[in-house]
Amino acid sequence: MRVSVTRLLTGVAGLALMGVGASLLLDVPDLTGVLVWLGGAVVLHDAVIAPLVLLIGLVLVRGSARGPVRGALLVAGALTAVALPVLLRPGKPANSSVLPLDYPRNWLLTLVAVATVTALVLAARGTRRSRRRPPS
């Protein structure tokens, strides 16, 4: 089996980045807390986000729209999982430079962007499909 050069370079870059991440973890004073958070993110994704996306895609969406809707739901779920610590933090931080942006607003804007791109993809697919059909 031949491995393409692109796949090989991507794998090497991924391993290098994993090494950088592992070396950065060695400097963390509360390694247990970080590992618990990372484990919680995996459990949240595998036990909550992915099954919900599949179920919603199966129940609510029919036909060729199912793929883009599932993709959008997965992206929205991942964005929400990453944003949860900031979204759930109580009050303002003591140091305003720690979290200087309006994270809830930016999270909502990102979700709107995901929904907009999904709607555009579905509209483009519908337009392309209607052009292919000969008039009856």
VOGUPA-947443 format. One line per 5 residues: number of its first residue (from 1); their letters; for each residue x, y, z of N, C-alpha, C, O. Coordinates in nm, 2 decimals, always signed. Example, Ala and Ser with C-alpha at 12.3 -4.5 7.8 and 13.67 -1.06 7.14 Angstrom:
1> as> +1.32 -0.57 +0.78 +1.23 -0.45 +0.78 +1.32 -0.33 +0.78 +1.42 -0.33 +0.85 | +1.28 -0.22 +0.71 +1.37 -0.11 +0.71 +1.29 +0.00 +0.79 +1.34 +0.11 +0.80 $
***
This chain:
1> mrvsv> +0.08 -0.12 +0.00 +0.00 +0.00 +0.00 +0.09 +0.12 +0.00 +0.18 +0.14 +0.08 | +0.06 +0.21 -0.10 +0.14 +0.33 -0.11 +0.08 +0.45 -0.03 -0.05 +0.46 -0.03 | +0.16 +0.52 +0.04 +0.11 +0.64 +0.12 +0.15 +0.76 +0.04 +0.27 +0.78 +0.00 | +0.05 +0.85 +0.02 +0.09 +0.97 -0.06 +0.17 +1.07 +0.03 +0.17 +1.06 +0.15 | +0.25 +1.15 -0.04 +0.34 +1.24 +0.02 +0.26 +1.34 +0.11 +0.30 +1.37 +0.22 $
6> trllt> +0.15 +1.38 +0.06 +0.06 +1.48 +0.14 +0.02 +1.41 +0.27 +0.02 +1.48 +0.37 | -0.03 +1.29 +0.26 -0.07 +1.22 +0.38 +0.05 +1.20 +0.48 +0.03 +1.22 +0.60 | +0.16 +1.17 +0.43 +0.28 +1.15 +0.51 +0.32 +1.28 +0.58 +0.35 +1.28 +0.70 | +0.32 +1.39 +0.50 +0.36 +1.52 +0.56 +0.26 +1.56 +0.66 +0.29 +1.62 +0.77 | +0.13 +1.54 +0.64 +0.02 +1.57 +0.73 +0.04 +1.49 +0.86 +0.02 +1.55 +0.97 $
11> gvagl> +0.07 +1.37 +0.85 +0.10 +1.28 +0.97 +0.22 +1.33 +1.05 +0.21 +1.34 +1.17 | +0.32 +1.37 +0.98 +0.44 +1.42 +1.05 +0.41 +1.55 +1.12 +0.45 +1.57 +1.23 | +0.34 +1.64 +1.05 +0.30 +1.76 +1.11 +0.21 +1.74 +1.24 +0.23 +1.81 +1.34 | +0.12 +1.65 +1.23 +0.03 +1.62 +1.34 +0.11 +1.56 +1.46 +0.09 +1.60 +1.57 | +0.20 +1.47 +1.43 +0.29 +1.42 +1.54 +0.37 +1.53 +1.60 +0.39 +1.53 +1.72 $
16> almgv> +0.43 +1.62 +1.52 +0.51 +1.73 +1.58 +0.42 +1.82 +1.66 +0.46 +1.86 +1.77 | +0.30 +1.85 +1.62 +0.21 +1.93 +1.70 +0.17 +1.86 +1.83 +0.15 +1.92 +1.94 | +0.15 +1.73 +1.82 +0.12 +1.65 +1.94 +0.24 +1.66 +2.04 +0.22 +1.67 +2.16 | +0.36 +1.65 +1.99 +0.48 +1.67 +2.07 +0.48 +1.80 +2.14 +0.52 +1.81 +2.26 | +0.45 +1.91 +2.07 +0.45 +2.04 +2.12 +0.34 +2.05 +2.23 +0.37 +2.10 +2.34 $
21> gasll> +0.23 +2.00 +2.21 +0.12 +2.00 +2.31 +0.16 +1.92 +2.44 +0.14 +1.97 +2.55 | +0.22 +1.80 +2.42 +0.27 +1.72 +2.53 +0.37 +1.80 +2.61 +0.37 +1.79 +2.74 | +0.47 +1.86 +2.54 +0.57 +1.94 +2.61 +0.51 +2.06 +2.69 +0.56 +2.09 +2.80 | +0.41 +2.12 +2.63 +0.34 +2.23 +2.71 +0.26 +2.18 +2.83 +0.25 +2.25 +2.93 | +0.21 +2.06 +2.82 +0.14 +2.00 +2.94 +0.24 +1.98 +3.05 +0.19 +1.98 +3.17 $
26> ldvpd> +0.36 +1.95 +3.02 +0.46 +1.93 +3.13 +0.48 +2.05 +3.22 +0.52 +2.04 +3.33 | +0.45 +2.17 +3.16 +0.47 +2.29 +3.24 +0.35 +2.34 +3.32 +0.36 +2.44 +3.39 | +0.24 +2.27 +3.30 +0.11 +2.31 +3.37 +0.12 +2.27 +3.52 +0.15 +2.15 +3.55 | +0.10 +2.36 +3.61 +0.10 +2.33 +3.75 -0.01 +2.24 +3.79 +0.01 +2.15 +3.88 | -0.13 +2.25 +3.74 -0.24 +2.16 +3.78 -0.27 +2.07 +3.66 -0.38 +2.08 +3.59 $
31> ltgvl> -0.19 +1.97 +3.64 -0.20 +1.88 +3.53 -0.33 +1.79 +3.55 -0.39 +1.76 +3.45 | -0.37 +1.76 +3.67 -0.49 +1.68 +3.69 -0.61 +1.75 +3.64 -0.70 +1.69 +3.58 | -0.62 +1.88 +3.67 -0.74 +1.96 +3.63 -0.75 +1.96 +3.48 -0.86 +1.95 +3.42 | -0.63 +1.98 +3.41 -0.63 +1.98 +3.26 -0.68 +1.85 +3.21 -0.75 +1.84 +3.11 | -0.62 +1.74 +3.26 -0.66 +1.61 +3.21 -0.81 +1.58 +3.24 -0.87 +1.51 +3.16 $
36> vwlgg> -0.86 +1.62 +3.35 -1.00 +1.60 +3.38 -1.09 +1.68 +3.28 -1.19 +1.63 +3.23 | -1.04 +1.80 +3.25 -1.12 +1.89 +3.15 -1.11 +1.82 +3.01 -1.21 +1.81 +2.94 | -0.99 +1.77 +2.97 -0.98 +1.71 +2.84 -1.07 +1.58 +2.83 -1.13 +1.55 +2.73 | -1.06 +1.50 +2.94 -1.15 +1.38 +2.95 -1.29 +1.41 +2.94 -1.37 +1.35 +2.88 | -1.33 +1.52 +3.01 -1.47 +1.56 +3.01 -1.51 +1.61 +2.87 -1.63 +1.58 +2.83 $
41> avvlh> -1.42 +1.67 +2.80 -1.45 +1.71 +2.66 -1.48 +1.59 +2.57 -1.57 +1.59 +2.49 | -1.40 +1.49 +2.59 -1.42 +1.37 +2.51 -1.55 +1.30 +2.54 -1.63 +1.26 +2.45 | -1.58 +1.29 +2.67 -1.71 +1.23 +2.72 -1.82 +1.31 +2.67 -1.92 +1.26 +2.62 | -1.81 +1.45 +2.68 -1.92 +1.53 +2.63 -1.95 +1.51 +2.48 -2.06 +1.51 +2.44 | -1.84 +1.50 +2.40 -1.86 +1.48 +2.26 -1.92 +1.35 +2.23 -2.01 +1.34 +2.16 $
46> davia> -1.86 +1.24 +2.29 -1.90 +1.11 +2.25 -2.03 +1.06 +2.31 -2.10 +0.98 +2.25 | -2.06 +1.12 +2.43 -2.19 +1.07 +2.49 -2.30 +1.17 +2.47 -2.42 +1.12 +2.49 | -2.28 +1.29 +2.44 -2.39 +1.39 +2.43 -2.40 +1.45 +2.28 -2.50 +1.43 +2.22 | -2.29 +1.51 +2.24 -2.30 +1.59 +2.11 -2.32 +1.49 +1.99 -2.41 +1.51 +1.92 | -2.23 +1.39 +1.98 -2.24 +1.31 +1.86 -2.38 +1.23 +1.85 -2.44 +1.23 +1.75 $
51> plvll> -2.42 +1.17 +1.96 -2.56 +1.11 +1.95 -2.67 +1.20 +1.92 -2.76 +1.17 +1.85 | -2.67 +1.32 +1.98 -2.77 +1.42 +1.95 -2.77 +1.46 +1.81 -2.88 +1.47 +1.74 | -2.65 +1.49 +1.75 -2.64 +1.52 +1.61 -2.70 +1.41 +1.52 -2.77 +1.44 +1.43 | -2.66 +1.29 +1.55 -2.71 +1.18 +1.47 -2.86 +1.17 +1.48 -2.93 +1.14 +1.38 | -2.91 +1.18 +1.60 -3.05 +1.16 +1.62 -3.13 +1.28 +1.55 -3.23 +1.25 +1.49 $
56> iglvl> -3.09 +1.40 +1.57 -3.16 +1.51 +1.51 -3.15 +1.50 +1.36 -3.25 +1.53 +1.29 | -3.03 +1.46 +1.31 -3.02 +1.45 +1.16 -3.11 +1.34 +1.11 -3.17 +1.35 +1.00 | -3.13 +1.23 +1.19 -3.21 +1.12 +1.14 -3.36 +1.15 +1.15 -3.44 +1.12 +1.06 | -3.40 +1.22 +1.26 -3.54 +1.25 +1.28 -3.59 +1.37 +1.20 -3.70 +1.36 +1.14 | -3.52 +1.48 +1.20 -3.57 +1.60 +1.15 -3.54 +1.63 +1.00 -3.61 +1.70 +0.93 $
61> vrgsa> -3.43 +1.57 +0.95 -3.38 +1.61 +0.82 -3.39 +1.48 +0.73 -3.35 +1.37 +0.76 | -3.44 +1.51 +0.61 -3.46 +1.40 +0.51 -3.37 +1.43 +0.39 -3.34 +1.55 +0.36 | -3.34 +1.33 +0.31 -3.27 +1.35 +0.18 -3.13 +1.40 +0.19 -3.06 +1.37 +0.29 | -3.09 +1.47 +0.09 -2.95 +1.51 +0.08 -2.91 +1.63 +0.17 -2.79 +1.66 +0.19 | -3.01 +1.69 +0.24 -2.98 +1.79 +0.34 -2.92 +1.74 +0.47 -2.87 +1.81 +0.55 $
66> rgpvr> -2.93 +1.61 +0.49 -2.89 +1.55 +0.62 -2.74 +1.57 +0.64 -2.71 +1.60 +0.76 | -2.66 +1.55 +0.54 -2.51 +1.56 +0.56 -2.47 +1.70 +0.61 -2.41 +1.72 +0.71 | -2.51 +1.81 +0.53 -2.47 +1.94 +0.58 -2.53 +1.98 +0.71 -2.47 +2.05 +0.79 | -2.65 +1.94 +0.74 -2.71 +1.97 +0.87 -2.64 +1.90 +0.98 -2.61 +1.96 +1.09 | -2.61 +1.78 +0.96 -2.53 +1.70 +1.07 -2.39 +1.77 +1.09 -2.35 +1.79 +1.20 $
71> gallv> -2.33 +1.81 +0.98 -2.20 +1.88 +0.99 -2.21 +2.01 +1.06 -2.13 +2.04 +1.15 | -2.31 +2.08 +1.03 -2.33 +2.21 +1.10 -2.36 +2.19 +1.25 -2.31 +2.26 +1.34 | -2.44 +2.09 +1.28 -2.47 +2.06 +1.42 -2.34 +2.01 +1.50 -2.32 +2.05 +1.61 | -2.26 +1.93 +1.43 -2.13 +1.89 +1.49 -2.04 +2.01 +1.52 -1.98 +2.02 +1.63 | -2.03 +2.10 +1.42 -1.95 +2.22 +1.44 -2.00 +2.30 +1.55 -1.93 +2.35 +1.64 $
76> agalt> -2.13 +2.32 +1.56 -2.20 +2.40 +1.66 -2.18 +2.34 +1.80 -2.15 +2.41 +1.90 | -2.19 +2.21 +1.81 -2.16 +2.14 +1.93 -2.02 +2.15 +1.98 -2.00 +2.17 +2.10 | -1.93 +2.14 +1.89 -1.78 +2.15 +1.92 -1.75 +2.29 +1.97 -1.68 +2.31 +2.06 | -1.81 +2.39 +1.90 -1.79 +2.53 +1.94 -1.84 +2.55 +2.08 -1.78 +2.62 +2.16 | -1.96 +2.50 +2.10 -2.02 +2.51 +2.23 -1.94 +2.44 +2.34 -1.92 +2.50 +2.45 $
81> avalp> -1.89 +2.33 +2.31 -1.80 +2.26 +2.41 -1.68 +2.33 +2.45 -1.64 +2.34 +2.56 | -1.62 +2.40 +2.34 -1.50 +2.48 +2.37 -1.53 +2.60 +2.44 -1.45 +2.65 +2.53 | -1.65 +2.66 +2.41 -1.68 +2.79 +2.48 -1.75 +2.77 +2.61 -1.76 +2.87 +2.69 | -1.78 +2.65 +2.65 -1.86 +2.63 +2.78 -1.78 +2.69 +2.90 -1.85 +2.76 +2.98 | -1.65 +2.67 +2.92 -1.59 +2.73 +3.04 -1.61 +2.88 +3.05 -1.63 +2.93 +3.16 $
86> vllrp> -1.60 +2.95 +2.94 -1.61 +3.09 +2.94 -1.76 +3.13 +2.95 -1.79 +3.23 +3.02 | -1.84 +3.06 +2.89 -1.99 +3.09 +2.89 -2.04 +3.07 +3.03 -2.14 +3.14 +3.07 | -1.99 +2.97 +3.10 -2.05 +2.94 +3.23 -1.97 +3.01 +3.35 -2.01 +2.99 +3.47 | -1.87 +3.09 +3.32 -1.80 +3.15 +3.43 -1.89 +3.25 +3.50 -1.96 +3.33 +3.43 | -1.88 +3.26 +3.63 -1.96 +3.36 +3.70 -1.90 +3.50 +3.70 -1.79 +3.51 +3.74 $
91> gkpan> -1.98 +3.59 +3.66 -1.94 +3.73 +3.66 -1.82 +3.77 +3.58 -1.77 +3.69 +3.50 | -1.77 +3.89 +3.60 -1.65 +3.94 +3.53 -1.52 +3.89 +3.60 -1.52 +3.88 +3.73 | -1.42 +3.87 +3.53 -1.29 +3.83 +3.59 -1.23 +3.96 +3.66 -1.26 +4.07 +3.62 | -1.15 +3.93 +3.76 -1.08 +4.04 +3.84 -0.99 +4.12 +3.75 -0.98 +4.24 +3.76 | -0.92 +4.05 +3.66 -0.83 +4.12 +3.56 -0.90 +4.12 +3.43 -0.93 +4.01 +3.36 $
96> ssvlp> -0.94 +4.24 +3.38 -1.02 +4.25 +3.25 -0.94 +4.20 +3.13 -1.00 +4.18 +3.03 | -0.81 +4.20 +3.14 -0.73 +4.15 +3.02 -0.73 +4.00 +3.01 -0.68 +3.95 +2.91 | -0.78 +3.93 +3.11 -0.78 +3.78 +3.10 -0.88 +3.74 +2.99 -0.84 +3.66 +2.91 | -1.00 +3.79 +3.00 -1.10 +3.76 +2.90 -1.15 +3.89 +2.84 -1.26 +3.94 +2.89 | -1.08 +3.95 +2.75 -1.11 +4.09 +2.71 -1.23 +4.10 +2.61 -1.28 +4.21 +2.59 $
101> ldypr> -1.27 +3.99 +2.55 -1.38 +4.00 +2.45 -1.51 +3.96 +2.51 -1.52 +3.90 +2.62 | -1.62 +3.99 +2.43 -1.75 +3.95 +2.46 -1.78 +3.81 +2.41 -1.83 +3.79 +2.30 | -1.74 +3.71 +2.49 -1.74 +3.57 +2.44 -1.88 +3.52 +2.41 -1.90 +3.45 +2.31 | -1.98 +3.54 +2.49 -2.12 +3.50 +2.46 -2.17 +3.55 +2.32 -2.22 +3.48 +2.24 | -2.14 +3.68 +2.30 -2.18 +3.74 +2.17 -2.11 +3.68 +2.06 -2.17 +3.65 +1.95 $
106> nwllt> -1.98 +3.66 +2.07 -1.89 +3.60 +1.96 -1.93 +3.46 +1.94 -1.93 +3.41 +1.82 | -1.97 +3.38 +2.04 -2.01 +3.24 +2.03 -2.14 +3.24 +1.95 -2.16 +3.16 +1.85 | -2.24 +3.33 +1.98 -2.36 +3.34 +1.90 -2.34 +3.38 +1.76 -2.40 +3.32 +1.67 | -2.25 +3.47 +1.74 -2.22 +3.51 +1.60 -2.15 +3.40 +1.52 -2.18 +3.39 +1.40 | -2.07 +3.32 +1.58 -2.01 +3.21 +1.52 -2.12 +3.10 +1.48 -2.11 +3.04 +1.37 $
111> lvava> -2.21 +3.08 +1.57 -2.32 +2.99 +1.54 -2.41 +3.04 +1.43 -2.45 +2.96 +1.35 | -2.43 +3.17 +1.42 -2.51 +3.23 +1.31 -2.43 +3.21 +1.18 -2.49 +3.18 +1.08 | -2.30 +3.22 +1.18 -2.22 +3.20 +1.06 -2.22 +3.06 +1.02 -2.23 +3.03 +0.90 | -2.22 +2.96 +1.11 -2.23 +2.82 +1.07 -2.37 +2.79 +1.01 -2.37 +2.73 +0.91 | -2.47 +2.85 +1.07 -2.61 +2.83 +1.01 -2.62 +2.89 +0.88 -2.68 +2.84 +0.79 $
116> tvtal> -2.56 +3.01 +0.86 -2.56 +3.08 +0.73 -2.49 +3.00 +0.62 -2.54 +2.98 +0.51 | -2.37 +2.95 +0.65 -2.30 +2.87 +0.55 -2.37 +2.75 +0.52 -2.38 +2.70 +0.40 | -2.43 +2.68 +0.62 -2.51 +2.56 +0.59 -2.63 +2.59 +0.50 -2.66 +2.52 +0.41 | -2.70 +2.70 +0.53 -2.81 +2.74 +0.44 -2.77 +2.77 +0.30 -2.84 +2.73 +0.21 | -2.65 +2.83 +0.29 -2.60 +2.86 +0.15 -2.56 +2.73 +0.08 -2.59 +2.72 -0.04 $
121> vlaar> -2.50 +2.64 +0.15 -2.47 +2.51 +0.09 -2.59 +2.44 +0.04 -2.60 +2.39 -0.07 | -2.70 +2.44 +0.13 -2.82 +2.37 +0.09 -2.89 +2.44 -0.03 -2.95 +2.37 -0.11 | -2.89 +2.57 -0.03 -2.94 +2.65 -0.14 -2.87 +2.62 -0.27 -2.93 +2.61 -0.37 | -2.74 +2.62 -0.26 -2.66 +2.59 -0.38 -2.69 +2.45 -0.43 -2.70 +2.43 -0.55 | -2.70 +2.35 -0.34 -2.74 +2.22 -0.38 -2.87 +2.21 -0.45 -2.89 +2.15 -0.55 $
126> gtrrs> -2.97 +2.28 -0.39 -3.10 +2.29 -0.45 -3.11 +2.35 -0.59 -3.17 +2.30 -0.68 | -3.03 +2.46 -0.60 -3.02 +2.53 -0.73 -2.96 +2.44 -0.84 -3.01 +2.43 -0.95 | -2.85 +2.37 -0.80 -2.78 +2.28 -0.89 -2.87 +2.16 -0.93 -2.87 +2.12 -1.05 | -2.94 +2.11 -0.84 -3.03 +2.00 -0.86 -3.15 +2.04 -0.95 -3.19 +1.96 -1.04 | -3.20 +2.16 -0.93 -3.31 +2.20 -1.02 -3.27 +2.23 -1.16 -3.35 +2.22 -1.25 $
131> rrrpp> -3.14 +2.27 -1.18 -3.09 +2.30 -1.31 -3.07 +2.17 -1.39 -3.08 +2.17 -1.51 | -3.04 +2.06 -1.32 -3.01 +1.94 -1.38 -3.13 +1.87 -1.44 -3.13 +1.80 -1.54 | -3.25 +1.89 -1.37 -3.37 +1.83 -1.42 -3.42 +1.89 -1.54 -3.44 +2.01 -1.55 | -3.45 +1.81 -1.64 -3.51 +1.87 -1.76 -3.66 +1.91 -1.74 -3.73 +1.84 -1.66 | -3.71 +2.01 -1.80 -3.84 +2.05 -1.78 -3.94 +1.95 -1.83 -3.92 +1.88 -1.93 $
136> s> -4.05 +1.93 -1.76 -4.15 +1.82 -1.79 -4.26 +1.88 -1.87 -4.35 +1.81 -1.91 $
***
